[in-house]
Every structure is written in C-alpha cells, then in structure tokens.
Amino acid sequence: MRGIVTLCGSVRFKDAFDKVNRELTLAGYVVLQPGIWEHARLHETYAEEEKNKLDELHLDKINMSDSIVVVNVGDYVGRSTMQEIMFAKKRGKSIFWVNTREDSKETSWRKMLK
C-alpha cells in the first residue's frame, strides 16, 4: 500500500471520481470517496441535516488519509470542497489536483502514479 487518499469535489462529477479512483487503486493506494452521489437531493432544504452528517463523515475520511485529491472538473471548486481543502491543509495533508493551472503551485494527482 502506498497510502490512503480521499477524493474531494462535487458529487455531480461521479464519472471523474471513478476514473481517478481506478487509477489510484491500480497504483496501490487505498481510496476513500463520497458514498452518496445524489447531488440534487443533498442540496434540497429537507436534506440539510443529512448533508451535514455526510460532510462530517467526509472530514473523518480526510483525517484518516495521508493526502487528498481535488476532483475539480472544469476547475470547479465549490464551498464544501473548499472547506475540505482548508481542513486538509490545517492537518498537514498533501493536496493534489486533477486539473492544475500553469500559473499555480498546485500539484497534479498524476505525480502520485509515478
């Protein structure tokens, strides 16, 4: 095992999560990711308590991990994902990105595959 990694990002991008999960798993990582993919339902008012519990659970996954990979399709990073990034930074986790910009100091997740 090369480490434990948690995937972070909007659950509307399940296909991208699946691709990253597959590659990291084949590279020998234990991969943690969201378990609920119902984006629209999670953002309904009646589901607020449920979403808060799932958000807390995801922070627990980050705590268990050595690093996170931000699945930022189209460079999208929402409020929840930004909170997860800040949580990971405060705990000294390595942060990798699916899409990096040339002018940033972001590290590509592809570096994990080498």
C-alpha positions as CSV (number, residue, x, y, z in Angstrom):
1,M,0.0,0.0,0.0
2,R,1.3,3.4,-1.0
3,G,-1.0,5.4,1.3
4,I,-4.6,6.4,1.9
5,V,-6.1,9.1,-0.2
6,T,-9.5,10.8,0.0
7,L,-11.1,12.2,-3.2
8,C,-12.8,15.6,-2.7
9,G,-15.0,17.5,-5.1
10,S,-18.6,17.9,-6.2
11,V,-20.6,14.7,-6.3
12,R,-22.0,15.7,-9.6
13,F,-18.7,14.5,-11.1
14,K,-19.0,10.8,-10.3
15,D,-17.5,9.7,-13.6
16,A,-14.4,11.7,-12.9
17,F,-14.2,10.3,-9.4
18,D,-14.5,6.8,-10.7
19,K,-11.6,7.4,-13.2
20,V,-9.3,8.9,-10.5
21,N,-10.3,6.1,-8.0
22,R,-9.5,3.4,-10.6
23,E,-6.0,4.8,-11.4
24,L,-5.0,5.4,-7.8
25,T,-6.3,1.9,-6.8
26,L,-4.3,0.3,-9.5
27,A,-1.2,2.3,-8.3
28,G,-1.6,0.8,-4.9
29,Y,-3.5,3.4,-2.9
30,V,-6.4,2.9,-0.6
31,V,-9.0,5.3,-1.9
32,L,-11.8,6.9,0.1
33,Q,-14.5,8.9,-1.6
34,P,-18.1,10.1,-1.1
35,G,-20.6,7.3,-0.7
36,I,-23.7,9.2,-1.8
37,W,-23.9,10.6,-5.4
38,E,-27.3,12.3,-5.3
39,H,-26.2,15.9,-5.8
40,A,-29.6,17.5,-6.3
41,R,-31.2,15.7,-3.4
42,L,-28.4,16.7,-1.0
43,H,-28.9,20.3,-1.8
44,E,-32.6,20.3,-1.0
45,T,-33.6,22.1,2.2
46,Y,-35.1,19.0,3.7
47,A,-31.8,17.1,3.4
48,E,-29.7,19.7,5.2
49,E,-29.2,17.6,8.3
50,E,-28.3,14.6,6.2
51,K,-25.8,16.6,4.1
52,N,-24.2,18.0,7.3
53,K,-23.7,14.4,8.6
54,L,-22.2,13.3,5.3
55,D,-19.9,16.3,5.3
56,E,-18.7,15.4,8.8
57,L,-18.1,11.8,7.7
58,H,-16.1,13.1,4.7
59,L,-13.9,15.1,7.1
60,D,-13.3,11.9,9.1
61,K,-12.2,10.3,5.9
62,I,-9.7,13.1,5.2
63,N,-8.5,12.8,8.8
64,M,-7.7,9.1,8.1
65,S,-5.9,9.9,4.9
66,D,-2.3,10.8,4.0
67,S,-3.5,13.1,1.2
68,I,-6.5,14.4,-0.8
69,V,-7.1,14.6,-4.5
70,V,-9.4,17.5,-5.5
71,V,-11.5,16.4,-8.4
72,N,-12.0,19.8,-9.9
73,V,-13.7,19.2,-13.2
74,G,-13.7,22.4,-15.3
75,D,-11.7,24.0,-12.4
76,Y,-14.9,23.9,-10.3
77,V,-14.3,24.0,-6.6
78,G,-17.5,24.6,-4.5
79,R,-17.9,25.8,-1.0
80,S,-17.9,22.3,0.6
81,T,-14.8,21.3,-1.3
82,M,-13.0,24.5,-0.3
83,Q,-13.8,23.7,3.3
84,E,-12.4,20.2,2.8
85,I,-9.2,21.6,1.3
86,M,-8.8,24.0,4.3
87,F,-9.4,21.1,6.7
88,A,-6.8,19.0,5.0
89,K,-4.3,21.9,4.9
90,K,-4.7,22.5,8.7
91,R,-3.9,18.9,9.3
92,G,-0.8,18.8,7.1
93,K,-2.3,16.6,4.4
94,S,-0.7,16.6,0.9
95,I,-3.1,18.1,-1.6
96,F,-3.2,17.0,-5.3
97,W,-5.4,18.4,-8.1
98,V,-7.0,16.7,-11.1
99,N,-6.8,20.0,-13.1
100,T,-3.9,22.3,-12.4
101,R,-3.3,25.7,-13.8
102,E,0.1,26.7,-15.2
103,D,0.3,29.8,-13.1
104,S,-0.4,28.0,-9.8
105,K,1.6,25.9,-7.3
106,E,-0.9,23.1,-7.4
107,T,0.4,19.6,-7.7
108,S,-1.1,17.2,-10.3
109,W,-2.5,14.0,-9.0
110,R,-0.6,12.3,-11.8
111,K,2.6,12.7,-9.7
112,M,1.1,10.1,-7.4
113,L,1.1,7.5,-10.1
114,K,4.9,7.5,-10.6
